[in-house]
Amino acid sequence: MKQLIECVPNFSEGRDMAVIKQITDVIEKAEGVTLLDVDPGAATNRTVVTFVGTPDEVIEAAVQAVKKAAEVIDMRHHKGEHPRFGATDVCPLVPIANITMEETVVYARKLAQRIGEELGIPVYCYENAAFQPVRKNLANCRAGEYEGLPEKLKNPTWKPDFGPAEFNSRVAGTGATAVSARDFLVAFNVNLNTTSTRRANSIAFDVRERGRTMREGNPVTGKIVKDEKGNPVMIPGTLKSVKAIGWFIEEYGVAQISMNLTNISITPVHVAFDEVCKKAGERGIRVTGSELVGLIPLQAMLDAGKYFLMKQQRSVGVENEELIKIAIKSMGLDDLKPFNPRERIIEFLLEDHTKKLVDMTLTAFANETASESPAPGGGSIAAYVGVLGVSLGTMVANLSAHKRGWDDRWEEFSQWAEKGQKYKYELLHLVDEDTRAFNKIMDAFGLQKKTEEEKIFRAETIQNASKYAMEIPFKVMQTAFNSFEVMKAMAETGNPNSVSDAGVGALCALTAVEGAWLNVKINASGIDDKTFTGELLKKAAELAREAKETRDDIIQTVEKKIATL
């Protein structure tokens, strides 16, 4: 599946929209990225831009945006309320989908290197991308701000990670840039049934990581307790990586807890919501709902849906749409205004809107298959048969989780249903991917072959496309084979009244494996690299053999169960 990262550069211009547009135009024209948000601030004289895309394309767009900012912003004339030391002040990368933080760090350092070496701008890597512990904190990297750069660059301790270590004429205009890899930040407000800002603030202080000031005697009016350095002693709040404050929103006539969740892997949205509910309740206040400001990753909503289903002791192995619906209703995200997941979830905004086989009706899919078009062919059909098979296994798991009298086993079956859903979505993706692989071969054969260079390029492209067209059905084989574990478990321990469904699921899984096996073999014939094809054919043959044995074992179990009913 496609890897996605978010880039959130902060540019030191928030008043001149013509300058800002020159920068954002560069991003909008870049291949493979989508500009999501532009948020200028006049007082800070700073604009926060958000765009998303595949890693290499995001890096390229970021480099071009930083380059343009260096051309149109002169730091020698910049003034603003926000700390800053460069035309592109910070440029963090955020992992969004199918990419780890470790992988994002590699891209962040690649971006930093390009800015330093190609653009001649001093770059400091901070947070997860930092090379030195002291540089993890952005405040340390940016200490002294732009005005302190001449002296900072002379100090060997603060030599930039990339780029020039001198305050030359170019750096005088561009300043320095800080690049990082960090977790996704979610702006999240919780609505209260009160109009009191003071009470809302009290709840905010209860939950935010910084907490509240320790006082002697009366916790509100008592003398502030200070440490030996004269700094106020703080009583930490209950939520890590959370900043919060209480305020009153005239538009809605309610008080809110306004939170920045700076690391949703530490404190997810649903945990923050429930903790505010708890602390509000202790103060006689009720939470009525919540409000998401900006965007949220899909996984955060899926995790929230699963969390609230588990609190109800219900199976979490349901489709993503149901999980999102549960999350919205459980947190009251539609309390103040309608919440449209298609407009608020990042991955949905970035969906490829080209026609997909899996979005067709059953009849339309059958008609397309039966037409004179060569795709979808056997590979896509094999993948879809696998989808149907594991869907039956997942159904048995969900029925078992909800079976009367089996309440103490709901979590066991929920876990099996969740596994089934995972295999289902993987196989659904492969339905269209197999057709895309076939189309890549057709496109390769359509390349020009007039010159010797064109002939060589065409031949290499055909070979690469053919290898890919062999690898995709092999992935179908692997995924369908792995999905047997769901049907096997359900045949052995699931609701006995649905054991035949587990059996049909196993039959479908074998059809998927053997159908994809045929496609692996036929695509091998057009590949010159016989070492590659030989190894993959050997693995596929063994997988097909094991799949048949597994199907036989499951069917034997099913037959025995049916005989006892």
ZAMARGU-4260 file (C-alpha; in steps of 0.2 Angstrom, whole numbers, plus 5000, padded with zeros to 4 digits):
<rodrens>
0) 5000/5000/5000 | 5005/5018/4997 | 5016/5026/5010 | 5011/5044/5015 | 5020/5057/5024
5) 5014/5075/5029 | 5025/5090/5028 | 5021/5106/5038 | 5033/5119/5034 | 5032/5136/5043
10) 5037/5151/5032 | 5042/5168/5040 | 5029/5178/5031 | 5011/5179/5037 | 5005/5196/5030
15) 5009/5197/5011 | 4997/5185/5003 | 5006/5188/4986 | 5022/5181/4994 | 5014/5167/5002
20) 5005/5162/4986 | 5021/5161/4976 | 5027/5148/4989 | 5011/5138/4989 | 5010/5138/4970
25) 5026/5128/4970 | 5019/5115/4981 | 5002/5114/4971 | 5012/5111/4955 | 5022/5097/4962
30) 5019/5080/4956 | 5013/5067/4969 | 5008/5079/4983 | 4992/5087/4989 | 4991/5104/4997
35) 4979/5103/5012 | 4980/5119/5021 | 4987/5136/5022 | 4986/5146/5038 | 4994/5163/5038
40) 4995/5173/5054 | 4998/5192/5054 | 5003/5195/5072 | 5016/5181/5071 | 5021/5185/5053
45) 5021/5167/5049 | 5012/5155/5038 | 5009/5136/5042 | 5007/5126/5026 | 5002/5107/5026
50) 5004/5096/5012 | 5004/5077/5010 | 5010/5064/4998 | 5022/5049/4994 | 5039/5052/5003
55) 5050/5056/4988 | 5038/5068/4980 | 5035/5076/4997 | 5054/5079/4998 | 5055/5086/4981
60) 5041/5098/4984 | 5048/5103/5001 | 5065/5107/4993 | 5057/5118/4979 | 5046/5127/4992
65) 5061/5131/5003 | 5070/5137/4988 | 5056/5148/4983 | 5054/5155/5001 | 5073/5159/5001
70) 5070/5169/4985 | 5055/5179/4991 | 5058/5181/5010 | 5072/5192/5016 | 5075/5188/5035
75) 5085/5205/5037 | 5068/5214/5037 | 5057/5201/5046 | 5048/5205/5062 | 5035/5194/5071
80) 5029/5188/5088 | 5034/5170/5085 | 5052/5164/5088 | 5060/5161/5071 | 5077/5160/5063
85) 5074/5157/5045 | 5064/5161/5029 | 5058/5143/5031 | 5059/5142/5049 | 5054/5124/5052
90) 5050/5109/5041 | 5044/5094/5050 | 5039/5078/5042 | 5025/5067/5049 | 5022/5049/5046
95) 5004/5046/5040 | 5001/5029/5032 | 5011/5013/5030 | 5027/5021/5035 | 5037/5020/5052
100) 5044/5034/5061 | 5062/5027/5058 | 5058/5027/5039 | 5052/5045/5041 | 5068/5050/5050
105) 5078/5044/5035 | 5068/5055/5023 | 5069/5070/5035 | 5088/5069/5035 | 5088/5067/5016
110) 5078/5083/5015 | 5089/5092/5027 | 5105/5087/5017 | 5097/5093/5001 | 5092/5110/5009
115) 5110/5112/5016 | 5119/5106/5000 | 5108/5111/4986 | 5101/5128/4993 | 5116/5133/5004
120) 5105/5135/5019 | 5111/5130/5037 | 5100/5116/5043 | 5098/5109/5061 | 5089/5092/5063
125) 5078/5091/5078 | 5066/5080/5087 | 5067/5062/5080 | 5079/5067/5066 | 5091/5075/5078
130) 5109/5068/5077 | 5113/5075/5095 | 5102/5074/5111 | 5104/5092/5114 | 5096/5096/5097
135) 5080/5086/5100 | 5073/5101/5107 | 5068/5114/5094 | 5070/5128/5107 | 5089/5124/5109
140) 5091/5124/5090 | 5082/5140/5088 | 5090/5149/5103 | 5095/5167/5099 | 5084/5167/5084
145) 5089/5175/5068 | 5098/5189/5077 | 5109/5177/5086 | 5114/5167/5070 | 5130/5176/5066
150) 5138/5171/5083 | 5129/5154/5083 | 5137/5149/5067 | 5154/5153/5073 | 5152/5141/5088
155) 5159/5124/5084 | 5146/5117/5096 | 5132/5123/5085 | 5139/5119/5068 | 5124/5115/5057
160) 5120/5097/5053 | 5120/5102/5035 | 5124/5118/5025 | 5136/5132/5028 | 5143/5136/5045
165) 5145/5154/5041 | 5134/5169/5041 | 5138/5174/5023 | 5127/5185/5012 | 5115/5172/5006
170) 5112/5166/5024 | 5109/5184/5029 | 5094/5183/5018 | 5088/5165/5021 | 5093/5162/5039
175) 5093/5144/5045 | 5080/5130/5044 | 5076/5116/5057 | 5070/5100/5050 | 5062/5086/5059
180) 5052/5070/5059 | 5039/5071/5072 | 5022/5063/5077 | 5005/5069/5070 | 4998/5084/5080
185) 4979/5084/5083 | 4970/5099/5088 | 4955/5093/5098 | 4942/5102/5108 | 4930/5094/5120
190) 4913/5103/5123 | 4906/5105/5141 | 4888/5109/5147 | 4895/5125/5156 | 4899/5143/5151
195) 4912/5145/5164 | 4929/5147/5157 | 4937/5146/5175 | 4929/5128/5177 | 4935/5123/5160
200) 4952/5129/5164 | 4952/5119/5180 | 4948/5103/5170 | 4962/5108/5157 | 4974/5109/5171
205) 4969/5092/5177 | 4973/5084/5161 | 4987/5093/5152 | 5005/5086/5154 | 5011/5103/5162
210) 4997/5102/5175 | 4995/5117/5187 | 5006/5127/5199 | 5008/5120/5216 | 5002/5132/5230
215) 5003/5132/5249 | 4986/5129/5257 | 4972/5134/5246 | 4975/5127/5228 | 4968/5142/5220
220) 4974/5157/5230 | 4988/5150/5240 | 5006/5156/5239 | 5015/5148/5224 | 5028/5135/5229
225) 5045/5138/5221 | 5060/5127/5219 | 5078/5132/5224 | 5080/5141/5207 | 5065/5151/5210
230) 5054/5142/5197 | 5036/5138/5201 | 5034/5119/5206 | 5021/5111/5195 | 5009/5097/5198
235) 5008/5087/5182 | 4992/5083/5174 | 4986/5065/5169 | 4989/5065/5150 | 5006/5065/5142
240) 5010/5075/5126 | 4995/5085/5129 | 4993/5104/5130 | 4976/5111/5135 | 4967/5127/5140
245) 4949/5131/5144 | 4939/5144/5134 | 4922/5150/5130 | 4916/5149/5112 | 4903/5163/5109
250) 4898/5155/5092 | 4891/5139/5101 | 4888/5147/5118 | 4898/5133/5127 | 4915/5132/5136
255) 4928/5120/5129 | 4944/5111/5133 | 4955/5116/5119 | 4969/5103/5117 | 4984/5100/5106
260) 4988/5081/5106 | 5007/5082/5101 | 5009/5064/5100 | 4994/5053/5097 | 5004/5037/5099
265) 5006/5042/5117 | 4989/5050/5120 | 4977/5045/5107 | 4961/5056/5104 | 4949/5043/5112
270) 4960/5042/5128 | 4960/5061/5129 | 4941/5062/5127 | 4938/5049/5140 | 4950/5057/5153
275) 4941/5074/5151 | 4925/5065/5153 | 4931/5058/5170 | 4939/5074/5176 | 4924/5085/5171
280) 4912/5072/5180 | 4922/5074/5196 | 4918/5093/5195 | 4900/5090/5192 | 4901/5095/5173
285) 4896/5084/5159 | 4905/5082/5142 | 4892/5085/5128 | 4903/5081/5113 | 4919/5086/5104
290) 4926/5095/5089 | 4941/5091/5078 | 4951/5106/5071 | 4959/5102/5055 | 4963/5084/5049
295) 4966/5067/5057 | 4974/5051/5051 | 4963/5037/5047 | 4971/5025/5060 | 4967/5037/5074
300) 4949/5036/5070 | 4949/5017/5068 | 4958/5015/5085 | 4945/5026/5093 | 4931/5015/5086
305) 4939/4999/5092 | 4942/5007/5109 | 4924/5011/5111 | 4918/4994/5105 | 4929/4985/5117
310) 4922/4996/5131 | 4905/4988/5126 | 4913/4971/5125 | 4909/4970/5106 | 4919/4963/5092
315) 4931/4975/5084 | 4932/4965/5068 | 4920/4976/5058 | 4923/4986/5042 | 4932/5003/5043
320) 4916/5013/5040 | 4908/5005/5055 | 4923/5009/5066 | 4923/5027/5060 | 4904/5029/5064
325) 4907/5022/5081 | 4921/5034/5084 | 4911/5049/5079 | 4895/5045/5089 | 4906/5040/5105
330) 4915/5056/5105 | 4901/5067/5099 | 4911/5074/5085 | 4895/5079/5076 | 4889/5088/5092
335) 4892/5106/5086 | 4891/5104/5067 | 4891/5089/5055 | 4906/5079/5054 | 4910/5072/5036
340) 4924/5059/5037 | 4927/5061/5018 | 4933/5079/5022 | 4942/5077/5039 | 4952/5061/5037
345) 4968/5063/5028 | 4968/5047/5018 | 4951/5050/5011 | 4956/5067/5005 | 4970/5059/4996
350) 4961/5044/4988 | 4963/5040/4970 | 4946/5043/4962 | 4950/5033/4947 | 4937/5019/4944
355) 4941/5004/4955 | 4935/4986/4952 | 4931/4984/4971 | 4919/4999/4971 | 4908/4991/4957
360) 4892/4982/4961 | 4892/4963/4960 | 4883/4964/4944 | 4894/4977/4936 | 4910/4968/4941
365) 4903/4952/4934 | 4898/4961/4918 | 4916/4969/4916 | 4924/4952/4919 | 4913/4944/4905
370) 4916/4958/4893 | 4929/4958/4879 | 4941/4968/4890 | 4956/4957/4895 | 4955/4964/4913
375) 4950/4960/4926 | 4956/4943/4923 | 4960/4927/4933 | 4972/4936/4945 | 4959/4949/4950
380) 4946/4936/4951 | 4957/4924/4962 | 4960/4939/4974 | 4941/4942/4975 | 4937/4924/4979
385) 4950/4926/4993 | 4940/4941/4999 | 4924/4931/4999 | 4932/4917/5008 | 4940/4926/5023
390) 4924/4937/5024 | 4915/4921/5028 | 4928/4916/5041 | 4926/4934/5048 | 4907/4932/5049
395) 4908/4916/5059 | 4920/4925/5071 | 4908/4940/5073 | 4893/4928/5075 | 4903/4919/5089
400) 4908/4935/5098 | 4889/4939/5099 | 4883/4922/5103 | 4871/4921/5118 | 4880/4912/5132
405) 4897/4915/5125 | 4899/4932/5133 | 4916/4927/5141 | 4923/4923/5124 | 4919/4939/5115
410) 4937/4945/5115 | 4944/4929/5108 | 4932/4930/5093 | 4935/4948/5091 | 4953/4945/5089
415) 4950/4933/5075 | 4937/4944/5067 | 4950/4958/5067 | 4963/4947/5059 | 4950/4942/5045
420) 4946/4960/5042 | 4965/4963/5039 | 4966/4949/5026 | 4950/4955/5018 | 4957/4973/5015
425) 4974/4966/5009 | 4965/4955/4996 | 4953/4969/4991 | 4968/4980/4987 | 4976/4966/4977
430) 4960/4964/4966 | 4964/4981/4958 | 4983/4979/4959 | 4983/4963/4948 | 4973/4973/4935
435) 4985/4988/4937 | 5000/4975/4935 | 4993/4969/4919 | 4990/4987/4912 | 5008/4991/4916
440) 5014/4977/4904 | 5002/4983/4891 | 5009/5001/4893 | 5027/4994/4892 | 5023/4986/4875
445) 5016/5002/4869 | 5032/5011/4871 | 5041/5018/4856 | 5056/5007/4849 | 5063/5018/4835
450) 5080/5022/4842 | 5092/5009/4850 | 5090/5019/4867 | 5071/5017/4866 | 5072/4999/4862
455) 5083/4996/4877 | 5072/5006/4888 | 5056/4997/4882 | 5064/4980/4884 | 5069/4984/4902
460) 5052/4991/4906 | 5043/4976/4899 | 5054/4965/4910 | 5051/4975/4926 | 5032/4975/4922
465) 5032/4957/4919 | 5041/4953/4936 | 5028/4964/4945 | 5014/4955/4936 | 5021/4939/4943
470) 5024/4946/4961 | 5006/4952/4963 | 4997/4935/4961 | 5011/4928/4972 | 5006/4940/4985
475) 4988/4935/4982 | 4993/4917/4986 | 5002/4922/5002 | 4988/4932/5008 | 4974/4919/5004
480) 4985/4906/5012 | 4988/4916/5028 | 4969/4919/5029 | 4966/4900/5031 | 4970/4903/5050
485) 4954/4912/5052 | 4943/4898/5044 | 4953/4884/5053 | 4950/4893/5070 | 4932/4896/5067
490) 4929/4878/5061 | 4937/4871/5077 | 4930/4883/5090 | 4918/4895/5082 | 4899/4895/5082
495) 4894/4877/5077 | 4879/4882/5068 | 4890/4892/5056 | 4903/4879/5053 | 4898/4876/5035
500) 4902/4895/5032 | 4920/4892/5038 | 4921/4877/5026 | 4915/4887/5011 | 4928/4901/5017
505) 4942/4888/5016 | 4936/4882/4999 | 4937/4900/4992 | 4954/4902/5000 | 4961/4887/4991
510) 4953/4893/4975 | 4961/4910/4977 | 4978/4901/4980 | 4977/4890/4965 | 4970/4903/4954
515) 4984/4915/4958 | 4996/4901/4956 | 4991/4899/4938 | 4994/4918/4935 | 5011/4916/4943
520) 5016/4902/4931 | 5009/4911/4915 | 5018/4927/4919 | 5034/4918/4922 | 5035/4914/4903
525) 5039/4931/4898 | 5053/4935/4910 | 5071/4933/4905 | 5078/4932/4922 | 5076/4913/4925
530) 5084/4914/4943 | 5070/4926/4948 | 5056/4915/4940 | 5064/4899/4946 | 5064/4905/4965
535) 5047/4912/4964 | 5039/4897/4955 | 5047/4885/4968 | 5040/4896/4983 | 5023/4896/4974
540) 5022/4878/4971 | 5026/4874/4989 | 5013/4887/4995 | 5000/4878/4983 | 5004/4861/4990
545) 5002/4867/5008 | 4986/4876/5004 | 4978/4860/4998 | 4983/4851/5014 | 4976/4865/5025
550) 4960/4865/5015 | 4958/4846/5017 | 4961/4848/5036 | 4948/4861/5038 | 4935/4852/5028
555) 4938/4836/5038 | 4934/4846/5054 | 4919/4854/5046 | 4912/4837/5041 | 4914/4830/5058
560) 4906/4845/5066 | 4891/4844/5054 | 4889/4825/5058 | 4887/4829/5077 | 4873/4843/5074
</rodrens>
